[in-house]
Protein backbone atom coordinates (compact mmCIF):
# COMPACT_ATOMS: atom_id res chain seq x y z
CA UNK A 1 0.00 0.00 0.00
CA UNK A 2 2.76 2.47 0.97
CA UNK A 3 4.74 1.68 -2.17
CA UNK A 4 1.66 2.19 -4.34
CA UNK A 5 1.09 5.54 -2.64
CA UNK A 6 4.64 6.64 -3.45
CA UNK A 7 4.02 5.69 -7.09
CA UNK A 8 0.85 7.81 -7.01
CA UNK A 9 2.67 10.89 -5.69
CA UNK A 10 5.46 10.47 -8.24
CA UNK A 11 2.92 10.16 -11.06
CA UNK A 12 1.09 13.30 -9.90
CA UNK A 13 4.35 15.27 -9.89
CA UNK A 14 5.25 14.02 -13.38
CA UNK A 15 1.80 14.93 -14.73
CA UNK A 16 2.07 18.41 -13.19
CA UNK A 17 5.54 18.90 -14.67
CA UNK A 18 4.42 17.82 -18.15
CA UNK A 19 1.33 20.04 -17.99
CA UNK A 20 3.36 23.06 -16.90
CA UNK A 21 5.89 22.43 -19.66
CA UNK A 22 3.06 22.44 -22.20
CA UNK A 23 1.85 25.68 -20.65
CA UNK A 24 -1.08 27.79 -21.81
CA UNK A 25 -2.08 26.91 -25.36
CA UNK A 26 -4.36 29.27 -27.35
CA UNK A 27 -6.57 27.48 -29.86
CA UNK A 28 -8.30 29.59 -32.52
CA UNK A 29 -11.74 28.30 -33.55
CA UNK A 30 -13.01 30.71 -36.19
CA UNK A 31 -13.27 34.11 -34.51
CA UNK A 32 -13.12 32.60 -31.03
CA UNK A 33 -9.79 31.98 -29.30
CA UNK A 34 -9.95 29.34 -26.58
CA UNK A 35 -7.18 29.26 -24.01
CA UNK A 36 -6.36 25.75 -22.81
CA UNK A 37 -4.75 25.81 -19.37
CA UNK A 38 -2.21 23.36 -17.89
CA UNK A 39 -5.01 22.18 -15.58
CA UNK A 40 -6.89 20.83 -18.59
CA UNK A 41 -3.83 18.92 -19.82
CA UNK A 42 -3.33 17.46 -16.36
CA UNK A 43 -6.93 16.20 -16.31
CA UNK A 44 -6.61 14.71 -19.80
CA UNK A 45 -3.31 12.95 -19.03
CA UNK A 46 -4.72 11.58 -15.78
CA UNK A 47 -7.80 10.32 -17.62
CA UNK A 48 -5.79 8.61 -20.37
CA UNK A 49 -3.48 6.86 -17.92
CA UNK A 50 -6.50 5.67 -15.95
CA UNK A 51 -8.21 4.01 -18.93
CA UNK A 52 -8.52 0.26 -18.13
CA UNK A 53 -6.72 -0.68 -21.37
CA UNK A 54 -3.55 1.12 -20.23
CA UNK A 55 -3.93 0.23 -16.56
CA UNK A 56 -1.38 -2.55 -16.51
CA UNK A 57 1.87 -3.12 -14.67
CA UNK A 58 2.87 -0.10 -12.64
CA UNK A 59 -0.18 1.87 -13.77
CA UNK A 60 -2.36 -0.81 -12.22
CA UNK A 61 -0.62 -0.17 -8.91
CA UNK A 62 -0.87 3.60 -9.29
CA UNK A 63 -4.61 3.40 -10.02
CA UNK A 64 -5.24 0.82 -7.31
CA UNK A 65 -8.53 0.86 -5.45
CA UNK A 66 -6.76 2.15 -2.33
CA UNK A 67 -5.09 5.06 -4.15
CA UNK A 68 -8.29 6.06 -5.95
CA UNK A 69 -10.22 5.92 -2.67
CA UNK A 70 -7.56 7.99 -0.91
CA UNK A 71 -7.54 10.62 -3.66
CA UNK A 72 -11.30 11.05 -3.57
CA UNK A 73 -11.46 11.13 0.24
CA UNK A 74 -8.75 13.76 0.74
CA UNK A 75 -9.44 15.91 -2.32
CA UNK A 76 -11.01 18.61 -0.14
CA UNK A 77 -7.79 18.97 1.91
CA UNK A 78 -5.73 19.38 -1.25
CA UNK A 79 -8.07 22.23 -2.21
CA UNK A 80 -7.48 24.17 1.04
CA UNK A 81 -4.44 26.12 -0.27
CA UNK A 82 -6.55 27.11 -3.27
CA UNK A 83 -9.28 28.36 -0.92
CA UNK A 84 -6.66 30.51 0.83
CA UNK A 85 -5.68 31.86 -2.59
CA UNK A 86 -9.33 32.82 -3.16
CA UNK A 87 -9.22 35.00 -0.07
CA UNK A 88 -6.04 36.69 -1.30
CA UNK A 89 -7.71 37.40 -4.67
CA UNK A 90 -10.83 38.84 -3.05
CA UNK A 91 -9.12 41.26 -0.64
CA UNK A 92 -7.65 43.77 -3.16
CA UNK A 93 -11.07 44.34 -4.77
CA UNK A 94 -13.26 44.05 -1.69
CA UNK A 95 -14.82 47.54 -2.11
CA UNK A 96 -15.83 46.84 -5.70
CA UNK A 97 -17.28 43.48 -4.66
CA UNK A 98 -19.32 45.03 -1.84
CA UNK A 99 -20.64 47.70 -4.20
CA UNK A 100 -22.45 45.02 -6.24
CA UNK A 101 -22.91 42.53 -3.41
CA UNK A 102 -26.63 42.03 -4.11
CA UNK A 103 -25.78 40.67 -7.56
CA UNK A 104 -23.64 37.94 -6.02
CA UNK A 105 -26.55 36.91 -3.80
CA UNK A 106 -29.08 37.05 -6.64
CA UNK A 107 -26.91 34.86 -8.85
CA UNK A 108 -27.22 32.06 -6.28
CA UNK A 109 -30.70 31.46 -7.71
CA UNK A 110 -28.88 30.17 -10.77
CA UNK A 111 -28.07 27.05 -8.77
CA UNK A 112 -31.70 26.03 -9.26
CA UNK A 113 -31.03 25.61 -12.98
CA UNK A 114 -29.82 22.04 -12.49
CA UNK A 115 -33.27 21.16 -11.12
CA UNK A 116 -35.37 23.23 -13.53
CA UNK A 117 -33.50 22.11 -16.65
CA UNK A 118 -31.70 18.93 -15.64
CA UNK A 119 -34.49 16.99 -13.91
CA UNK A 120 -36.93 16.88 -16.87
CA UNK A 121 -34.10 15.90 -19.24
CA UNK A 122 -32.85 13.19 -16.86
CA UNK A 123 -36.35 11.72 -16.59
CA UNK A 124 -36.75 11.79 -20.38
CA UNK A 125 -33.47 9.86 -20.67
CA UNK A 126 -34.95 7.12 -18.50
CA UNK A 127 -33.45 7.93 -15.11
CA UNK A 128 -35.73 7.77 -12.11
CA UNK A 129 -34.44 8.01 -8.55
CA UNK A 130 -30.90 8.44 -9.92
CA UNK A 131 -32.12 11.77 -11.32
CA UNK A 132 -32.64 13.07 -7.78
CA UNK A 133 -28.95 12.81 -6.98
CA UNK A 134 -27.81 13.78 -10.46
CA UNK A 135 -29.76 17.05 -10.73
CA UNK A 136 -29.75 18.46 -7.20
CA UNK A 137 -26.69 20.54 -8.10
CA UNK A 138 -23.33 20.22 -9.78
CA UNK A 139 -22.60 17.19 -7.63
CA UNK A 140 -19.93 18.87 -5.54
CA UNK A 141 -19.21 18.27 -1.86
CA UNK A 142 -22.44 19.87 -0.56
CA UNK A 143 -24.75 17.76 -2.73
CA UNK A 144 -22.61 14.68 -2.12
CA UNK A 145 -22.89 15.13 1.64
CA UNK A 146 -26.65 15.75 1.56
CA UNK A 147 -27.45 12.76 -0.65
CA UNK A 148 -25.13 10.45 1.29
CA UNK A 149 -26.76 11.43 4.60
CA UNK A 150 -30.35 11.21 3.36
CA UNK A 151 -30.20 8.24 0.99
CA UNK A 152 -26.65 6.73 1.39
CA UNK A 153 -24.26 6.46 -1.56
CA UNK A 154 -25.33 2.86 -2.22
CA UNK A 155 -28.84 4.03 -3.19
CA UNK A 156 -29.99 5.03 -6.69
CA UNK A 157 -29.82 8.67 -5.55
CA UNK A 158 -26.26 8.06 -4.35
CA UNK A 159 -25.26 6.57 -7.69
CA UNK A 160 -26.73 9.63 -9.41
CA UNK A 161 -24.75 12.17 -7.38
CA UNK A 162 -21.55 10.12 -7.59
CA UNK A 163 -21.87 9.93 -11.37
CA UNK A 164 -22.19 13.71 -11.64
CA UNK A 165 -19.33 14.21 -9.20
CA UNK A 166 -17.03 12.02 -11.28
CA UNK A 167 -18.14 13.50 -14.62
CA UNK A 168 -17.69 17.03 -13.27
CA UNK A 169 -14.24 16.18 -11.96
CA UNK A 170 -13.15 14.66 -15.27
CA UNK A 171 -14.78 16.99 -17.78
CA UNK A 172 -15.92 20.09 -15.85
CA UNK A 173 -12.65 22.00 -16.08
CA UNK A 174 -12.32 21.19 -19.78
CA UNK A 175 -15.88 22.32 -20.53
CA UNK A 176 -15.62 25.58 -18.59
CA UNK A 177 -12.28 26.50 -20.13
CA UNK A 178 -13.96 26.31 -23.56
CA UNK A 179 -17.43 27.66 -22.71
CA UNK A 180 -16.32 30.82 -20.84
CA UNK A 181 -14.38 32.41 -23.74
CA UNK A 182 -17.14 31.39 -26.15
CA UNK A 183 -19.69 33.38 -24.11
CA UNK A 184 -17.22 36.27 -23.98
CA UNK A 185 -17.12 36.23 -27.79
CA UNK A 186 -20.93 36.36 -27.88
CA UNK A 187 -20.79 39.67 -26.03
CA UNK A 188 -21.33 38.81 -22.38
CA UNK A 189 -19.67 41.18 -19.89
CA UNK A 190 -16.44 39.64 -18.62
CA UNK A 191 -17.32 40.58 -15.03
CA UNK A 192 -20.64 38.73 -15.28
CA UNK A 193 -18.81 35.70 -16.66
CA UNK A 194 -16.26 35.93 -13.84
CA UNK A 195 -19.07 35.91 -11.29
CA UNK A 196 -20.75 32.96 -12.97
CA UNK A 197 -17.46 31.04 -12.78
CA UNK A 198 -18.00 30.48 -9.06
CA UNK A 199 -20.29 27.48 -9.43
CA UNK A 200 -19.12 25.61 -6.33
CA UNK A 201 -16.32 23.65 -7.98
CA UNK A 202 -12.75 24.82 -7.42
CA UNK A 203 -11.42 23.21 -10.60
CA UNK A 204 -14.25 24.54 -12.80
CA UNK A 205 -13.96 28.04 -11.32
CA UNK A 206 -10.18 28.08 -11.78
CA UNK A 207 -10.45 26.89 -15.38
CA UNK A 208 -13.12 29.44 -16.33
CA UNK A 209 -11.64 32.46 -14.54
CA UNK A 210 -8.06 31.78 -15.63
CA UNK A 211 -9.16 31.43 -19.24
CA UNK A 212 -11.10 34.70 -19.04
CA UNK A 213 -8.12 36.43 -17.42
CA UNK A 214 -5.92 35.25 -20.29
CA UNK A 215 -8.45 36.68 -22.77
CA UNK A 216 -8.71 40.06 -21.01
CA UNK A 217 -5.37 40.54 -19.21
CA UNK A 218 -6.10 44.19 -18.33
CA UNK A 219 -8.97 43.02 -16.08
CA UNK A 220 -7.31 39.86 -14.79
CA UNK A 221 -7.32 41.09 -11.19
CA UNK A 222 -11.03 41.93 -11.29
CA UNK A 223 -11.88 38.67 -13.02
CA UNK A 224 -10.04 36.50 -10.49
CA UNK A 225 -11.40 38.41 -7.49
CA UNK A 226 -15.01 38.31 -8.75
CA UNK A 227 -14.72 34.59 -9.47
CA UNK A 228 -13.17 33.90 -6.07
CA UNK A 229 -15.82 35.94 -4.24
CA UNK A 230 -18.57 34.13 -6.13
CA UNK A 231 -16.99 30.77 -5.34
CA UNK A 232 -16.77 31.55 -1.62
CA UNK A 233 -20.36 32.77 -1.57
CA UNK A 234 -21.57 29.70 -3.42
CA UNK A 235 -19.77 27.45 -0.97
CA UNK A 236 -21.47 29.27 1.92
CA UNK A 237 -24.95 30.10 0.63
CA UNK A 238 -25.14 27.16 -1.77
CA UNK A 239 -25.94 24.77 1.06
CA UNK A 240 -28.93 26.86 2.18
CA UNK A 241 -30.09 27.35 -1.40
CA UNK A 242 -29.94 23.59 -1.89
CA UNK A 243 -31.76 22.64 1.33
CA UNK A 244 -34.47 25.32 1.38
CA UNK A 245 -35.05 25.90 -2.35
CA UNK A 246 -33.59 23.18 -4.57
CA UNK A 247 -34.76 20.17 -2.53
CA UNK A 248 -38.43 21.24 -2.18
CA UNK A 249 -38.54 22.30 -5.84
CA UNK A 250 -37.01 19.01 -6.94
CA UNK A 251 -39.46 16.95 -4.87
CA UNK A 252 -42.42 18.87 -6.29
CA UNK A 253 -41.23 18.54 -9.89
CA UNK A 254 -40.41 14.85 -9.47
CA UNK A 255 -43.89 14.09 -8.13
CA UNK A 256 -45.55 16.03 -10.93
CA UNK A 257 -43.38 14.60 -13.71
CA UNK A 258 -43.45 10.97 -12.56
CA UNK A 259 -46.85 10.99 -10.82
CA UNK A 260 -45.49 8.44 -8.38
CA UNK A 261 -42.89 10.32 -6.42
CA UNK A 262 -44.87 10.03 -3.20
CA UNK A 263 -45.11 6.24 -3.53
CA UNK A 264 -41.36 6.07 -3.98
CA UNK A 265 -40.73 8.13 -0.86
CA UNK A 266 -39.48 11.28 -2.54
C-alpha positions in Angstrom: 0.0 0.0 0.0 2.8 2.5 1.0 4.7 1.7 -2.2 1.7 2.2 -4.3 1.1 5.5 -2.6 4.6 6.6 -3.5 4.0 5.7 -7.1 0.9 7.8 -7.0 2.7 10.9 -5.7 5.5 10.5 -8.2 2.9 10.2 -11.1 1.1 13.3 -9.9 4.4 15.3 -9.9 5.2 14.0 -13.4 1.8 14.9 -14.7 2.1 18.4 -13.2 5.5 18.9 -14.7 4.4 17.8 -18.1 1.3 20.0 -18.0 3.4 23.1 -16.9 5.9 22.4 -19.7 3.1 22.4 -22.2 1.9 25.7 -20.7 -1.1 27.8 -21.8 -2.1 26.9 -25.4 -4.4 29.3 -27.3 -6.6 27.5 -29.9 -8.3 29.6 -32.5 -11.7 28.3 -33.5 -13.0 30.7 -36.2 -13.3 34.1 -34.5 -13.1 32.6 -31.0 -9.8 32.0 -29.3 -10.0 29.3 -26.6 -7.2 29.3 -24.0 -6.4 25.7 -22.8 -4.8 25.8 -19.4 -2.2 23.4 -17.9 -5.0 22.2 -15.6 -6.9 20.8 -18.6 -3.8 18.9 -19.8 -3.3 17.5 -16.4 -6.9 16.2 -16.3 -6.6 14.7 -19.8 -3.3 12.9 -19.0 -4.7 11.6 -15.8 -7.8 10.3 -17.6 -5.8 8.6 -20.4 -3.5 6.9 -17.9 -6.5 5.7 -16.0 -8.2 4.0 -18.9 -8.5 0.3 -18.1 -6.7 -0.7 -21.4 -3.6 1.1 -20.2 -3.9 0.2 -16.6 -1.4 -2.6 -16.5 1.9 -3.1 -14.7 2.9 -0.1 -12.6 -0.2 1.9 -13.8 -2.4 -0.8 -12.2 -0.6 -0.2 -8.9 -0.9 3.6 -9.3 -4.6 3.4 -10.0 -5.2 0.8 -7.3 -8.5 0.9 -5.4 -6.8 2.2 -2.3 -5.1 5.1 -4.2 -8.3 6.1 -5.9 -10.2 5.9 -2.7 -7.6 8.0 -0.9 -7.5 10.6 -3.7 -11.3 11.1 -3.6 -11.5 11.1 0.2 -8.7 13.8 0.7 -9.4 15.9 -2.3 -11.0 18.6 -0.1 -7.8 19.0 1.9 -5.7 19.4 -1.2 -8.1 22.2 -2.2 -7.5 24.2 1.0 -4.4 26.1 -0.3 -6.5 27.1 -3.3 -9.3 28.4 -0.9 -6.7 30.5 0.8 -5.7 31.9 -2.6 -9.3 32.8 -3.2 -9.2 35.0 -0.1 -6.0 36.7 -1.3 -7.7 37.4 -4.7 -10.8 38.8 -3.0 -9.1 41.3 -0.6 -7.6 43.8 -3.2 -11.1 44.3 -4.8 -13.3 44.0 -1.7 -14.8 47.5 -2.1 -15.8 46.8 -5.7 -17.3 43.5 -4.7 -19.3 45.0 -1.8 -20.6 47.7 -4.2 -22.5 45.0 -6.2 -22.9 42.5 -3.4 -26.6 42.0 -4.1 -25.8 40.7 -7.6 -23.6 37.9 -6.0 -26.5 36.9 -3.8 -29.1 37.0 -6.6 -26.9 34.9 -8.9 -27.2 32.1 -6.3 -30.7 31.5 -7.7 -28.9 30.2 -10.8 -28.1 27.1 -8.8 -31.7 26.0 -9.3 -31.0 25.6 -13.0 -29.8 22.0 -12.5 -33.3 21.2 -11.1 -35.4 23.2 -13.5 -33.5 22.1 -16.7 -31.7 18.9 -15.6 -34.5 17.0 -13.9 -36.9 16.9 -16.9 -34.1 15.9 -19.2 -32.9 13.2 -16.9 -36.3 11.7 -16.6 -36.8 11.8 -20.4 -33.5 9.9 -20.7 -35.0 7.1 -18.5 -33.4 7.9 -15.1 -35.7 7.8 -12.1 -34.4 8.0 -8.6 -30.9 8.4 -9.9 -32.1 11.8 -11.3 -32.6 13.1 -7.8 -28.9 12.8 -7.0 -27.8 13.8 -10.5 -29.8 17.1 -10.7 -29.8 18.5 -7.2 -26.7 20.5 -8.1 -23.3 20.2 -9.8 -22.6 17.2 -7.6 -19.9 18.9 -5.5 -19.2 18.3 -1.9 -22.4 19.9 -0.6 -24.7 17.8 -2.7 -22.6 14.7 -2.1 -22.9 15.1 1.6 -26.6 15.8 1.6 -27.5 12.8 -0.6 -25.1 10.4 1.3 -26.8 11.4 4.6 -30.3 11.2 3.4 -30.2 8.2 1.0 -26.7 6.7 1.4 -24.3 6.5 -1.6 -25.3 2.9 -2.2 -28.8 4.0 -3.2 -30.0 5.0 -6.7 -29.8 8.7 -5.5 -26.3 8.1 -4.3 -25.3 6.6 -7.7 -26.7 9.6 -9.4 -24.8 12.2 -7.4 -21.6 10.1 -7.6 -21.9 9.9 -11.4 -22.2 13.7 -11.6 -19.3 14.2 -9.2 -17.0 12.0 -11.3 -18.1 13.5 -14.6 -17.7 17.0 -13.3 -14.2 16.2 -12.0 -13.2 14.7 -15.3 -14.8 17.0 -17.8 -15.9 20.1 -15.9 -12.7 22.0 -16.1 -12.3 21.2 -19.8 -15.9 22.3 -20.5 -15.6 25.6 -18.6 -12.3 26.5 -20.1 -14.0 26.3 -23.6 -17.4 27.7 -22.7 -16.3 30.8 -20.8 -14.4 32.4 -23.7 -17.1 31.4 -26.1 -19.7 33.4 -24.1 -17.2 36.3 -24.0 -17.1 36.2 -27.8 -20.9 36.4 -27.9 -20.8 39.7 -26.0 -21.3 38.8 -22.4 -19.7 41.2 -19.9 -16.4 39.6 -18.6 -17.3 40.6 -15.0 -20.6 38.7 -15.3 -18.8 35.7 -16.7 -16.3 35.9 -13.8 -19.1 35.9 -11.3 -20.7 33.0 -13.0 -17.5 31.0 -12.8 -18.0 30.5 -9.1 -20.3 27.5 -9.4 -19.1 25.6 -6.3 -16.3 23.7 -8.0 -12.7 24.8 -7.4 -11.4 23.2 -10.6 -14.2 24.5 -12.8 -14.0 28.0 -11.3 -10.2 28.1 -11.8 -10.4 26.9 -15.4 -13.1 29.4 -16.3 -11.6 32.5 -14.5 -8.1 31.8 -15.6 -9.2 31.4 -19.2 -11.1 34.7 -19.0 -8.1 36.4 -17.4 -5.9 35.2 -20.3 -8.4 36.7 -22.8 -8.7 40.1 -21.0 -5.4 40.5 -19.2 -6.1 44.2 -18.3 -9.0 43.0 -16.1 -7.3 39.9 -14.8 -7.3 41.1 -11.2 -11.0 41.9 -11.3 -11.9 38.7 -13.0 -10.0 36.5 -10.5 -11.4 38.4 -7.5 -15.0 38.3 -8.8 -14.7 34.6 -9.5 -13.2 33.9 -6.1 -15.8 35.9 -4.2 -18.6 34.1 -6.1 -17.0 30.8 -5.3 -16.8 31.5 -1.6 -20.4 32.8 -1.6 -21.6 29.7 -3.4 -19.8 27.4 -1.0 -21.5 29.3 1.9 -25.0 30.1 0.6 -25.1 27.2 -1.8 -25.9 24.8 1.1 -28.9 26.9 2.2 -30.1 27.3 -1.4 -29.9 23.6 -1.9 -31.8 22.6 1.3 -34.5 25.3 1.4 -35.0 25.9 -2.4 -33.6 23.2 -4.6 -34.8 20.2 -2.5 -38.4 21.2 -2.2 -38.5 22.3 -5.8 -37.0 19.0 -6.9 -39.5 17.0 -4.9 -42.4 18.9 -6.3 -41.2 18.5 -9.9 -40.4 14.8 -9.5 -43.9 14.1 -8.1 -45.5 16.0 -10.9 -43.4 14.6 -13.7 -43.5 11.0 -12.6 -46.8 11.0 -10.8 -45.5 8.4 -8.4 -42.9 10.3 -6.4 -44.9 10.0 -3.2 -45.1 6.2 -3.5 -41.4 6.1 -4.0 -40.7 8.1 -0.9 -39.5 11.3 -2.5 
